[in-house]
Amino acid sequence: MVGRTPEYLGKKIEAYDVKMAMLTTLVFPFTILILTAISVLKGFGTSAILNPGPHGFSEVLYAFVSTAANNGSAFGGLSGNTLWYNVSLGVNTLIGRFFMIIPMLAIAGNLARKQAVPPSAGTFPVTTPLFTVLLVGTIVIVGALTFFPALSLGPILEHLLLQAGKAF
């Protein structure tokens, strides 16, 4: 794979395009995890959690994931009508909707400026099963490394504690 460059619509995808794609990929988990961490560490965030323990963490995490993904729902056990949650969930929605667009527009502008080039021996086409496997694998790995620690603190830990006979 060394020395091969992917192309899309006859235009080479270069390092700048990959950096912008990674920035787009990382905006979503960065804002979710930072705001969730602040919410569960500070009193103004924990005061709205009605279920203590791992379930309360899951409630906060779900609220931020949901608002970043443009849904805006939350668990019934999280009182989202506090100053902190009203402001932070609103900011999270704005970041989830608009801050991801900026690097995407940068990629589009960069690709629009490029001239189409004919495929060569070093071209790595994006229409092959190999590219599909690499793309899906990257998505799964990035998603797992980003959210698995948070998931293990919430639903997985709650399930293990429930099986051990501890309820919150």
C-alpha positions as CSV (number, residue, x, y, z in Angstrom):
1,M,0.0,0.0,0.0
2,V,3.0,2.3,0.4
3,G,3.2,4.8,-2.4
4,R,-0.4,4.3,-3.6
5,T,-2.8,7.3,-3.5
6,P,-6.5,6.9,-3.4
7,E,-8.5,8.9,-5.9
8,Y,-12.1,10.0,-6.1
9,L,-13.8,11.2,-9.3
10,G,-10.4,11.1,-11.0
11,K,-8.8,13.5,-8.4
12,K,-6.1,12.4,-6.0
13,I,-6.9,12.4,-2.3
14,E,-3.9,13.9,-0.6
15,A,-2.6,14.5,2.9
16,Y,-4.7,17.7,3.4
17,D,-7.9,15.9,2.5
18,V,-7.1,13.1,4.9
19,K,-6.4,15.5,7.7
20,M,-9.7,17.3,7.1
21,A,-11.5,14.0,7.0
22,M,-9.9,13.0,10.4
23,L,-10.9,16.4,11.8
24,T,-14.4,15.7,10.7
25,T,-14.3,12.3,12.3
26,L,-12.9,13.5,15.6
27,V,-15.1,16.6,16.2
28,F,-18.1,14.4,17.1
29,P,-16.5,12.2,19.8
30,F,-14.3,15.1,21.1
31,T,-17.3,17.3,22.0
32,I,-19.4,14.4,23.3
33,L,-16.7,13.0,25.6
34,I,-15.4,16.3,26.9
35,L,-18.9,17.6,27.8
36,T,-19.8,14.2,29.3
37,A,-16.7,14.3,31.4
38,I,-17.4,17.8,32.7
39,S,-21.0,16.9,33.4
40,V,-20.1,13.9,35.6
41,L,-17.2,15.5,37.4
42,K,-18.8,18.8,38.4
43,G,-21.7,19.4,40.8
44,F,-23.7,21.4,38.4
45,G,-23.8,18.4,36.1
46,T,-24.3,15.6,38.7
47,S,-27.1,17.5,40.5
48,A,-29.5,16.8,37.5
49,I,-28.8,13.0,37.5
50,L,-31.6,11.2,39.3
51,N,-30.1,7.7,39.0
52,P,-26.6,7.5,40.7
53,G,-23.9,5.2,39.5
54,P,-23.3,3.8,36.1
55,H,-26.8,4.4,34.9
56,G,-26.5,8.1,35.6
57,F,-23.3,8.2,33.5
58,S,-25.2,6.4,30.7
59,E,-27.9,9.0,30.9
60,V,-25.5,11.9,30.5
61,L,-23.5,10.2,27.8
62,Y,-26.7,9.4,25.8
63,A,-27.9,13.0,26.1
64,F,-24.7,14.3,24.6
65,V,-24.6,11.6,21.9
66,S,-28.2,12.3,21.0
67,T,-27.8,16.1,20.8
68,A,-24.6,15.8,18.7
69,A,-26.4,13.5,16.3
70,N,-29.3,16.0,15.9
71,N,-31.9,14.0,17.8
72,G,-32.0,15.8,21.1
73,S,-33.6,13.1,23.3
74,A,-32.4,12.0,26.7
75,F,-33.2,9.3,29.3
76,G,-36.1,10.1,31.6
77,G,-33.8,10.0,34.6
78,L,-31.8,13.1,33.5
79,S,-33.3,16.4,34.4
80,G,-32.0,18.3,31.4
81,N,-33.8,21.5,32.4
82,T,-30.9,23.1,34.3
83,L,-28.7,26.0,33.2
84,W,-25.7,23.7,32.6
85,Y,-27.6,21.1,30.5
86,N,-29.6,23.7,28.5
87,V,-26.4,25.6,27.5
88,S,-24.1,22.6,27.1
89,L,-26.6,20.5,25.1
90,G,-27.4,23.5,22.9
91,V,-23.7,24.1,22.2
92,N,-23.2,20.4,21.6
93,T,-26.0,20.5,19.0
94,L,-24.4,23.4,17.2
95,I,-21.0,21.7,17.2
96,G,-22.5,18.4,16.0
97,R,-24.4,20.1,13.2
98,F,-22.1,22.8,12.0
99,F,-18.5,22.3,13.1
100,M,-18.4,19.0,11.2
101,I,-19.4,20.8,8.0
102,I,-16.3,23.1,8.0
103,P,-13.7,20.4,7.3
104,M,-16.1,18.8,4.8
105,L,-16.4,22.1,2.9
106,A,-12.6,22.4,3.0
107,I,-12.3,18.9,1.4
108,A,-14.9,19.9,-1.3
109,G,-13.1,23.1,-2.1
110,N,-9.8,21.4,-2.3
111,L,-11.1,18.7,-4.6
112,A,-12.9,21.3,-6.8
113,R,-9.5,23.1,-7.4
114,K,-7.8,19.9,-8.5
115,Q,-7.5,18.8,-12.1
116,A,-8.7,15.3,-13.0
117,V,-5.8,13.0,-13.7
118,P,-5.9,9.7,-15.5
119,P,-5.5,6.5,-13.3
120,S,-2.0,5.1,-13.1
121,A,-0.3,2.1,-11.6
122,G,0.0,3.8,-8.3
123,T,-3.7,4.7,-8.1
124,F,-5.7,3.1,-5.3
125,P,-9.3,3.2,-6.5
126,V,-12.1,3.8,-4.0
127,T,-14.5,1.5,-5.8
128,T,-12.9,-1.8,-4.9
129,P,-13.8,-4.3,-2.1
130,L,-10.3,-3.7,-0.6
131,F,-11.1,0.0,-0.1
132,T,-14.5,-0.9,1.4
133,V,-12.9,-3.3,3.9
134,L,-10.2,-0.8,4.9
135,L,-12.8,2.0,5.3
136,V,-15.2,-0.1,7.4
137,G,-12.3,-1.4,9.5
138,T,-11.1,2.1,10.2
139,I,-14.6,3.2,11.2
140,V,-15.0,0.3,13.5
141,I,-11.6,0.7,15.1
142,V,-12.0,4.5,15.6
143,G,-15.5,4.0,17.0
144,A,-14.4,1.2,19.3
145,L,-11.4,3.0,20.6
146,T,-13.4,6.2,21.1
147,F,-16.5,5.0,22.8
148,F,-15.7,1.5,24.3
149,P,-14.2,3.0,27.5
150,A,-17.3,5.1,28.1
151,L,-19.6,2.2,27.3
152,S,-17.7,0.0,29.7
153,L,-18.2,2.5,32.5
154,G,-22.0,2.8,31.8
155,P,-24.1,-0.1,30.5
156,I,-21.6,-2.9,30.7
157,L,-20.7,-2.0,34.3
158,E,-24.3,-1.6,35.2
159,H,-25.1,-5.0,33.8
160,L,-22.3,-6.7,35.7
161,L,-23.4,-5.0,39.0
162,L,-27.0,-6.0,38.4
163,Q,-25.9,-9.6,38.0
164,A,-23.9,-9.3,41.2
165,G,-27.1,-8.2,43.0
166,K,-26.3,-4.5,43.3
167,A,-29.0,-2.1,42.1
168,F,-28.8,1.7,42.3
